[in-house]
Amino acid sequence: MVDFNNREDLRSFIAAEILFPNEAAKYLNITSQRLNQLVQSGKLEPVKISRSGSLYLRQDLDERLKELAIFEPTKNSSVKKDLENMKTESVLFGNDPKIITESINYFTLQTLHGNSMKKTKPVYEEVKNKFDVYTPFTEYAHEISTFLKIDVEIITKTYNTVYKGFNQLLPTDIVMKIGQEYYPKLLEKTEQAPPFLFMRGNLNLIKYQGVAIVGTRVPSEDGTKKATKLAAVLGKNRIVVVSGLAKGIDRAAHEGALINNNPTIAVIGTPLTKSYPRENSEIQKKISEEGLLISQFAPSSTVQRWNFPLRNSVMSGLSLATVIIEAGETSGALIQADYALKQKRLVFIPQSALDNEKLKWPRKYIQKVGAEKFSRIEDLIKKLEQSNIISLIQSTTSYEHKSPETEIRQISLFDEEG
């Protein structure tokens, strides 16, 4: 407890350390609306609440600033500059140094095994049982070389390449190991779960449930409109829009979320340090600032065509359902549908695709357990309700506190055109 010698000391403390709401919002560099959201969600607790207003302790705000720097995007250039200065060559700000070292070791092995997660996992388990994976491979390169039967120079060179790649990450990027708090719990339960994920943006979105929107890279005008509209409606129902940041339907889904100030997660087929296609670099940056980017690929890895099917398995794994807007016979959306059904997720197929005699895949997939059809967005929302997906989301997440009557009204009432 603070000990004050006289009333003047107390007055000085209150003047310096107790802030009104507008002062607190300015101190955190956020809006008053965002400040209220933090209070309602329990992430910030005023020292006093009354009808006339709330009071905040500067020390509590300082703690919140640290969390904002790590878990939420910031547009404050001075804060970004400070964070850049905190970056060291050995560890990213906000990450557990042990996790960083272990992940560099892991991706060194994965690089040595042709970037195949399937080949690397069993080898890594053997290495973990014999060596300290929290110590850089380069410190016992000869022992690793003997164990793996790989030339020590190749191991050292590969490790250094991976290490340099990690230093290209932003200081606020997070390397998440499977089993950690912010590793997606749904994904964690699947066979396709990567040992490590790279994240940039608002990690708190992982706490909410999501639905993936996927489709062709060359959509019709109607398909683009449907993807944009669906993203807006899902956001109204407090569902995070998940997609893969490809051309076409993916981009339309992300834009539909962003223009409506709804949360969106982009699971990309490149490292965080790269973008594909290049014309999506701006929206990728925007998602990193207002949503969340997720990649399973180390910064040192090259972009390969097989990255994108692998990314689909992660996208479907962290989503409760996948909605296909439009897709041809060879669309990557069908790869995601296969993963989703294998992971026991729902897959929604538009009736228009089933009615299209030129397409064979819709009639094939609709016969599978977990596949559902829909004609209008309203039908899709109802099916989500019937499958308890929306009720599950409502019971496990909360953007803000509402009465049950209000929540039911929000689920059921939305505008649908045509």
C-alpha positions in Angstrom: 0.0 0.0 0.0 1.2 3.5 -0.9 2.1 5.5 2.2 1.3 9.2 2.0 2.9 11.6 4.5 0.4 14.4 4.0 -2.6 15.5 1.9 -0.4 17.2 -0.7 1.3 13.8 -1.5 -2.1 12.2 -1.9 -3.3 15.0 -4.2 -0.1 14.7 -6.3 -0.5 11.0 -6.6 -4.2 11.3 -7.7 -3.3 14.0 -10.2 -0.5 11.9 -11.7 -1.8 8.4 -11.5 -5.6 8.5 -11.7 -7.0 9.1 -15.2 -10.5 9.9 -16.5 -11.9 7.8 -19.4 -10.8 10.3 -22.1 -7.4 10.5 -20.6 -7.1 6.7 -20.4 -8.1 6.2 -24.0 -5.6 8.8 -25.1 -2.9 7.2 -22.9 -3.6 3.8 -24.6 -3.9 5.4 -28.0 -7.3 3.9 -28.6 -10.8 5.2 -29.0 -13.3 5.6 -26.1 -15.4 2.9 -27.7 -12.5 0.5 -27.7 -11.8 1.4 -24.0 -15.4 0.5 -23.1 -14.9 -2.8 -25.0 -11.8 -3.6 -22.9 -13.8 -2.9 -19.7 -16.8 -5.0 -20.8 -14.6 -7.9 -21.8 -12.8 -7.9 -18.5 -9.4 -7.0 -20.0 -9.2 -3.7 -18.1 -10.7 -2.9 -14.7 -11.3 0.7 -13.6 -10.4 1.5 -10.0 -13.9 3.0 -9.5 -17.1 2.9 -11.5 -20.0 5.2 -11.0 -22.9 6.7 -12.9 -20.8 9.9 -13.5 -17.9 7.9 -15.0 -15.0 5.6 -14.3 -11.5 6.2 -13.0 -8.3 4.3 -14.1 -5.0 3.7 -12.5 -2.0 4.5 -14.7 -0.2 1.3 -13.6 -3.1 -0.8 -14.9 -2.9 1.1 -18.2 0.8 0.4 -18.4 0.2 -3.3 -18.0 -2.5 -3.1 -20.7 0.0 -1.3 -23.0 2.3 -4.3 -22.7 -0.5 -6.7 -23.7 -1.5 -4.4 -26.6 2.1 -4.5 -27.9 2.1 -8.3 -27.9 -1.4 -9.3 -28.6 -3.1 -6.5 -30.5 -2.1 -4.5 -33.5 -1.0 -0.9 -32.9 -1.1 2.0 -35.2 1.0 4.2 -32.9 4.3 4.7 -34.9 6.2 5.7 -31.7 5.2 2.4 -30.0 6.2 0.5 -33.2 9.6 2.3 -33.2 10.1 1.4 -29.5 9.3 -2.2 -30.2 11.7 -2.3 -33.1 14.4 -1.1 -30.8 13.6 -4.0 -28.4 14.3 -6.6 -31.1 17.5 -8.5 -30.5 19.3 -11.0 -32.7 18.5 -13.9 -30.4 14.8 -13.6 -29.6 11.7 -11.7 -30.7 10.1 -9.4 -28.3 7.2 -11.1 -26.5 8.3 -14.7 -27.3 9.6 -17.3 -25.0 13.3 -17.7 -25.9 13.1 -21.4 -25.4 10.3 -21.7 -27.9 12.2 -19.6 -30.4 15.3 -21.8 -30.1 13.3 -25.0 -30.3 11.4 -23.8 -33.4 14.6 -22.8 -35.2 16.0 -26.3 -34.4 12.8 -27.8 -35.7 12.7 -25.9 -39.0 16.4 -26.7 -39.5 15.4 -30.4 -39.4 12.4 -29.7 -41.6 14.6 -27.9 -44.2 17.0 -30.9 -44.1 14.0 -33.2 -44.8 12.7 -31.3 -47.9 10.4 -29.1 -45.9 8.2 -32.1 -45.3 6.3 -32.0 -41.9 5.4 -35.6 -42.3 9.0 -36.7 -42.6 10.3 -34.3 -39.9 7.9 -35.1 -37.1 9.2 -38.6 -36.3 12.8 -37.5 -36.6 12.2 -34.6 -34.4 10.7 -36.8 -31.7 13.9 -38.9 -31.8 16.0 -35.8 -31.5 14.0 -34.5 -28.6 14.5 -37.8 -26.7 18.3 -37.6 -27.2 19.2 -33.9 -27.2 18.3 -30.6 -25.5 16.2 -29.0 -28.2 16.2 -25.7 -26.2 19.9 -25.3 -27.0 20.9 -24.3 -30.6 21.9 -27.2 -32.8 25.1 -25.4 -33.6 26.3 -25.9 -30.1 26.4 -29.6 -30.5 26.5 -29.8 -34.3 28.9 -32.8 -34.4 26.7 -34.9 -32.2 23.6 -34.0 -34.3 25.6 -34.7 -37.5 26.5 -38.2 -36.2 23.0 -39.0 -35.1 21.3 -37.8 -38.3 24.2 -39.0 -40.6 24.2 -35.6 -42.3 27.5 -33.6 -42.8 28.1 -31.1 -40.0 28.7 -28.2 -42.4 25.3 -28.8 -44.0 23.6 -28.8 -40.6 25.4 -25.6 -39.5 24.7 -23.8 -42.8 21.0 -24.8 -42.7 20.6 -23.7 -39.1 22.2 -20.3 -39.9 19.8 -19.8 -42.9 16.8 -20.6 -40.7 18.1 -18.3 -37.9 18.6 -15.4 -40.3 15.0 -15.9 -41.5 13.7 -15.6 -38.0 15.4 -12.2 -37.7 13.3 -11.0 -40.6 10.1 -11.3 -38.5 8.7 -8.2 -36.8 9.4 -7.9 -33.0 5.7 -8.2 -32.4 5.3 -11.5 -34.4 4.6 -14.5 -32.2 5.9 -18.1 -32.7 3.3 -20.4 -31.2 4.0 -24.0 -30.2 1.3 -26.6 -30.3 -0.2 -26.9 -26.8 0.4 -23.2 -25.9 -2.5 -21.0 -24.9 -3.0 -19.2 -28.2 -2.5 -22.3 -30.4 -6.0 -22.9 -32.0 -7.6 -25.6 -29.9 -9.7 -27.0 -32.8 -6.6 -27.3 -35.0 -4.6 -28.8 -32.2 -6.9 -31.9 -32.2 -6.3 -32.7 -35.9 -3.6 -34.8 -37.5 -2.6 -31.9 -39.7 -1.7 -29.6 -36.8 1.8 -28.1 -37.4 4.2 -28.1 -34.4 4.6 -24.3 -34.7 2.6 -21.5 -36.1 3.7 -17.9 -36.9 1.2 -15.2 -36.0 1.0 -11.5 -36.7 -1.9 -9.3 -35.4 -4.6 -9.8 -32.8 -4.0 -13.2 -31.1 -7.2 -12.7 -29.2 -9.2 -13.7 -32.3 -8.0 -17.3 -31.7 -10.3 -17.3 -28.7 -13.3 -16.9 -31.0 -14.8 -19.5 -33.3 -14.6 -19.1 -37.0 -16.1 -20.2 -40.3 -14.0 -20.4 -43.4 -15.1 -18.9 -46.7 -13.4 -20.4 -49.8 -13.8 -20.6 -53.5 -12.4 -20.0 -57.0 -9.7 -17.5 -57.8 -11.7 -16.4 -60.8 -15.2 -15.8 -59.4 -18.3 -14.4 -61.1 -19.6 -11.0 -60.0 -22.4 -12.8 -58.1 -19.9 -15.0 -56.3 -17.8 -12.0 -55.2 -21.0 -10.3 -53.9 -22.1 -13.5 -52.0 -18.7 -13.9 -50.4 -18.6 -10.2 -49.3 -22.2 -10.4 -48.0 -21.6 -13.7 -46.1 -18.6 -12.2 -44.4 -20.6 -9.3 -43.2 -23.4 -11.5 -41.9 -21.1 -13.9 -40.1 -19.5 -11.0 -38.4 -22.9 -9.7 -37.2 -23.3 -13.1 -35.6 -19.9 -12.8 -33.8 -18.3 -15.4 -36.1 -14.7 -14.7 -37.2 -14.3 -14.9 -41.0 -11.4 -17.3 -41.9 -10.0 -17.5 -45.4 -6.7 -18.0 -47.3 -5.9 -14.6 -48.8 -5.9 -15.9 -52.4 -7.3 -14.0 -55.4 -11.0 -14.1 -55.9 -13.4 -15.5 -53.3 -10.8 -15.4 -50.5 -10.0 -11.8 -50.9 -13.7 -10.9 -51.2 -14.4 -12.7 -47.9 -11.6 -10.8 -46.1 -12.7 -7.4 -47.6 -16.3 -8.2 -46.6 -15.2 -8.5 -43.0 -12.8 -5.5 -43.0 -15.3 -3.0 -44.5 -17.8 -4.0 -41.9 -15.2 -3.8 -39.1 -15.6 -7.5 -38.4 -12.7 -9.7 -37.4 -11.0 -11.9 -40.0 -8.1 -14.4 -40.0 -6.0 -15.0 -43.0 -4.2 -18.4 -43.2 -1.5 -17.8 -45.8 0.5 -20.2 -47.9 3.7 -18.1 -47.6 5.8 -17.1 -44.6 4.7 -14.0 -42.8 7.6 -12.1 -44.4 6.2 -12.7 -47.9 2.9 -12.2 -49.8 1.3 -14.1 -52.7 -0.1 -12.9 -54.9 1.9 -9.6 -54.7 -1.2 -7.5 -55.3 -2.6 -8.8 -52.0 0.3 -7.3 -50.0 -1.7 -4.2 -49.0 -4.7 -6.2 -47.7 -2.3 -8.6 -46.0 -0.8 -5.7 -44.2 -4.3 -4.4 -43.3 -5.3 -7.8 -41.9 -2.2 -7.9 -39.8 -3.2 -4.5 -38.3 -7.0 -5.2 -37.9 -7.2 -9.0 -37.8 -4.8 -11.9 -37.7 -2.3 -13.5 -40.1 -1.3 -17.2 -39.5 1.4 -19.1 -41.3 2.9 -22.5 -40.8 6.0 -21.7 -42.9 9.3 -20.5 -41.5 10.6 -17.1 -42.9 13.5 -18.9 -44.5 11.3 -21.2 -46.6 10.6 -20.6 -50.2 7.0 -20.3 -51.6 6.1 -23.6 -53.2 2.8 -24.6 -54.9 2.2 -27.4 -52.4 2.2 -24.8 -49.6 -1.3 -23.9 -50.4 -3.0 -27.3 -50.0 -1.1 -27.6 -46.7 -2.5 -24.2 -45.7 -6.0 -25.4 -46.5 -5.6 -28.2 -43.9 -4.8 -25.5 -41.2 -7.6 -23.2 -42.4 -10.2 -26.0 -42.1 -8.7 -27.3 -38.9 -9.1 -24.0 -37.0 -12.7 -23.4 -38.4 -16.0 -25.0 -37.3 -17.2 -25.1 -40.9 -16.2 -24.4 -44.5 -18.4 -22.6 -46.9 -17.7 -23.0 -50.7 -19.0 -20.0 -52.6 -18.0 -21.0 -56.2 -15.5 -23.7 -57.3 -14.5 -25.5 -60.4 -13.5 -29.2 -60.7 -9.8 -28.5 -59.9 -10.3 -25.7 -57.3 -8.2 -25.7 -54.2 -11.5 -25.2 -52.3 -12.2 -28.9 -52.9 -8.9 -29.8 -51.2 -10.1 -27.8 -48.2 -13.5 -29.6 -48.4 -11.7 -32.9 -48.2 -9.6 -31.9 -45.2 -12.7 -30.4 -43.5 -14.8 -33.6 -43.8 -11.8 -35.7 -42.7 -11.6 -33.4 -39.6 -15.3 -33.9 -39.0 -16.2 -30.3 -39.9 -19.3 -29.2 -41.8 -18.9 -28.3 -45.5 -21.6 -26.0 -47.1 -22.2 -26.3 -50.8 -24.4 -23.8 -52.7 -27.5 -25.1 -54.5 -26.4 -23.2 -57.6 -23.4 -25.5 -57.8 -25.6 -28.6 -57.4 -27.9 -27.3 -60.2 -24.9 -26.7 -62.6 -24.8 -29.7 -64.9 -21.3 -28.9 -66.0 -20.0 -29.5 -62.5 -19.6 -33.0 -61.1 -18.0 -32.3 -57.7 -21.1 -30.9 -56.0 -23.2 -34.0 -56.4 -20.3 -36.1 -55.3 -19.6 -34.1 -52.2 -23.2 -33.6 -51.1 -23.4 -37.4 -50.5 -20.7 -37.3 -47.9 -21.3 -37.1 -44.2 -20.9 -33.5 -43.0 -21.8 -31.9 -46.4 -24.8 -29.5 -46.4 -26.4 -27.5 -49.2 -27.8 -23.9 -49.0 -29.5 -21.6 -51.4 -29.4 -18.3 -49.6 -27.3 -16.9 -46.8 -30.4 -17.1 -44.6 -30.5 -20.8 -45.1 -26.8 -21.1 -44.2 -27.2 -19.2 -41.0 -30.2 -21.4 -40.0 -28.2 -24.5 -40.7 -25.4 -23.2 -38.5 -28.0 -22.6 -35.8 -29.4 -26.1 -36.3 -25.9 -27.6 -36.0 -25.4 -25.7 -32.8 -22.4 -23.9 -34.2 -23.8 -20.5 -33.6 -25.1 -21.4 -30.2 -21.7 -22.8 -29.3 -20.1 -19.6 -30.4 -22.6 -17.6 -28.4 -21.9 -19.6 -25.2 -18.1 -19.6 -25.4 -17.3 -16.1 -26.7 -18.6 -12.6 -26.2 -17.6 -9.4 -27.9 -19.7 -7.6 -25.3 -22.2 -8.4 -22.6 -25.8 -8.8 -23.9 -29.1 -10.3 -22.6 -30.2 -13.7 -24.0 -33.1 -11.9 -25.8 -30.7 -9.5 -27.5 -28.4 -12.4 -28.6 -31.4 -14.4 -30.1 -32.5 -11.3 -32.0 -29.0 -10.7 -33.4 -28.8 -14.3 -34.6 -32.2 -14.2 -36.3 -32.5 -10.7 -37.8 -30.4 -9.8 -40.8 -31.0 -8.4 -44.2 -30.9 -10.8 -47.2 -31.3 -9.6 -50.7 -32.7 -11.5 -53.6 
